[in-house]
């Protein structure tokens, strides 16, 4: 995961890899960023992933919703978007979904 937070969009970059092996560390790093005010992630650098990436992204969406905010996921790789659709969680990774998740938690 990039150490640089985009100050304009308040978004951080994903790392190039988000697999079972790196999920725990990436989750923790993202949660720290969200606690510091990040409102999104740019997945453009993401090249290697598995279903663990979906779990991490969903956890970040939930964390932002718990803080009362939206979390934007941009440049989701087509393969990961397809995997999300196959698992039936693709709608949970959209900006409108974070509002739904936030409403459901209250």
Phi, psi and omega per residue, in radians:
X1 nan 2.407 3.132
X2 -1.192 2.505 3.087
X3 -1.456 -0.044 -3.069
X4 -1.685 2.219 3.050
X5 -1.740 2.176 3.130
X6 -1.163 1.936 -3.041
X7 -1.197 -0.457 -3.121
X8 -1.275 -0.869 -3.083
X9 -1.643 -0.171 -3.076
X10 0.969 0.858 -3.055
X11 -2.271 2.528 3.085
X12 -1.911 2.788 3.116
X13 -1.572 2.453 3.014
X14 -1.252 2.940 3.008
X15 -1.429 3.099 3.130
X16 -1.325 -0.413 -3.094
X17 -2.232 2.320 3.040
X18 -2.486 1.545 -3.113
X19 -2.184 -3.135 3.134
X20 -0.903 -0.681 -3.097
X21 -1.169 -0.566 -3.065
X22 -1.856 -0.083 -2.999
X23 -1.030 -0.778 -3.078
X24 -1.070 -0.804 -3.135
X25 -1.186 -0.729 3.139
X26 -1.157 -0.689 3.099
X27 -1.039 -0.871 -3.126
X28 -1.065 -0.764 -3.136
X29 -1.106 -0.736 3.120
X30 -1.151 -0.704 3.123
X31 -1.109 -0.642 3.064
X32 -1.100 -0.754 3.136
X33 -1.104 -0.733 -3.137
X34 -1.143 -0.719 3.096
X35 -1.089 -0.514 3.118
X36 -1.486 -0.013 3.059
X37 1.971 0.034 3.108
X38 -1.105 2.488 -3.105
X39 -2.126 0.267 3.121
X40 -3.130 2.962 3.098
X41 -2.352 2.445 3.048
X42 -1.781 2.021 -3.091
X43 -1.597 0.212 -3.136
X44 -0.961 -0.669 3.135
X45 -1.270 -0.228 -3.015
X46 -1.220 2.018 -3.110
X47 -2.042 -0.569 -3.109
X48 -2.157 2.206 -3.083
X49 -2.701 2.871 2.988
X50 -2.479 -2.933 -3.070
X51 -1.094 -0.333 3.074
X52 -1.073 -0.535 3.114
X53 -1.079 -0.664 3.106
X54 -1.119 -0.747 3.132
X55 -1.072 -0.722 3.127
X56 -1.147 -0.829 3.137
X57 -1.052 -0.750 3.123
X58 -1.136 -0.646 3.093
X59 -1.135 -0.666 3.113
X60 -1.166 -0.703 3.098
X61 -1.071 -0.784 3.132
X62 -1.116 -0.692 -3.139
X63 -1.118 -0.750 3.114
X64 -1.141 -0.712 3.132
X65 -1.110 -0.665 3.123
X66 -1.117 -0.478 3.091
X67 -1.507 0.017 3.124
X68 1.482 0.284 -3.102
X69 -2.108 2.996 3.050
X70 -1.663 2.722 3.107
X71 -2.287 2.086 -3.079
X72 -1.728 2.242 3.076
X73 -1.911 2.015 -3.138
X74 -2.019 2.748 3.107
X75 0.986 0.706 3.075
X76 -1.138 2.191 3.132
X77 -1.004 2.507 -3.094
X78 -0.982 -0.684 3.139
X79 -1.136 -0.643 3.118
X80 -1.297 -0.642 3.065
X81 -1.096 -0.696 3.112
X82 -1.143 -0.712 3.097
X83 -1.108 -0.739 3.101
X84 -1.068 -0.710 3.130
X85 -1.159 -0.727 3.135
X86 -1.089 -0.622 3.121
X87 -1.472 -0.125 3.117
X88 1.348 0.403 -3.132
X89 -2.015 0.143 -3.084
X90 -1.039 -0.646 -3.121
X91 -1.231 -0.315 3.116
X92 -1.403 -0.158 -3.111
X93 -1.777 0.220 3.137
X94 -1.757 2.743 3.124
X95 -0.995 -0.661 3.135
X96 -1.152 -0.510 -3.128
X97 -1.153 -0.585 -3.132
X98 -1.118 -0.545 3.061
X99 -1.189 -0.705 3.139
X100 -1.133 -0.767 3.127
X101 -1.098 -0.751 3.141
X102 -1.098 -0.726 3.139
X103 -1.143 -0.655 -3.103
X104 -1.209 -0.465 -3.092
X105 -1.418 -0.283 -3.073
X106 -1.583 nan nan
